[in-house]
Amino acid sequence: MLNLMVKLQNMFRNEKGQGMVEYGLIIGLVAIIAISALTFLGPKVAGVFNAISSALPSP
């Protein structure tokens, strides 16, 4: 019984996966910020590209 308790305590103290979870949360946050920025800035960027393409001479 003592052996089982020691194994459970060691399992809860194990912090090897903590770094990967933190990296996953950071990547998720960056993805959300990038998607929201593209959603808000998308029409403006499309307008700039349309203005550039209309200003270029057609072949």
C-alpha positions as CSV (number, residue, x, y, z in Angstrom):
1,M,0.0,0.0,0.0
2,L,2.9,2.4,0.8
3,N,4.4,1.6,-2.5
4,L,1.2,2.7,-4.3
5,M,1.1,5.9,-2.4
6,V,4.7,6.7,-3.2
7,K,4.0,6.1,-6.9
8,L,0.9,8.3,-6.9
9,Q,2.9,11.1,-5.1
10,N,5.7,10.9,-7.7
11,M,3.2,11.0,-10.5
12,F,1.6,14.2,-9.2
13,R,5.1,15.8,-8.7
14,N,6.2,14.9,-12.2
15,E,6.6,18.2,-14.1
16,K,8.0,16.9,-17.4
17,G,4.8,17.6,-19.4
18,Q,4.3,21.1,-17.9
19,G,6.6,22.8,-20.4
20,M,4.8,21.3,-23.4
21,V,1.4,22.4,-22.1
22,E,2.8,25.9,-21.6
23,Y,4.1,26.0,-25.2
24,G,0.8,24.7,-26.5
25,L,-1.1,27.5,-24.7
26,I,1.3,30.1,-26.1
27,I,0.9,28.7,-29.6
28,G,-2.9,28.8,-29.2
29,L,-2.8,32.3,-28.0
30,V,-0.6,33.5,-30.9
31,A,-2.9,31.7,-33.3
32,I,-6.0,33.4,-31.9
33,I,-4.3,36.8,-32.1
34,A,-3.1,36.2,-35.7
35,I,-6.6,35.1,-36.8
36,S,-8.3,38.1,-35.2
37,A,-5.7,40.5,-36.7
38,L,-6.2,39.0,-40.2
39,T,-10.0,39.2,-39.8
40,F,-9.9,42.9,-38.9
41,L,-7.1,43.9,-41.3
42,G,-8.1,41.6,-44.2
43,P,-10.3,44.1,-46.1
44,K,-7.7,46.9,-45.8
45,V,-4.9,44.6,-47.1
46,A,-7.2,43.5,-50.0
47,G,-7.8,47.1,-50.8
48,V,-4.1,47.9,-50.9
49,F,-3.5,44.9,-53.3
50,N,-6.4,46.0,-55.5
51,A,-5.1,49.5,-55.7
52,I,-1.6,48.2,-56.6
53,S,-2.9,45.9,-59.3
54,S,-5.1,48.6,-60.8
55,A,-2.1,51.0,-60.9
56,L,0.1,48.5,-62.8
57,P,-0.1,48.6,-66.6
58,S,-1.8,45.6,-68.1
59,P,0.3,43.6,-70.6
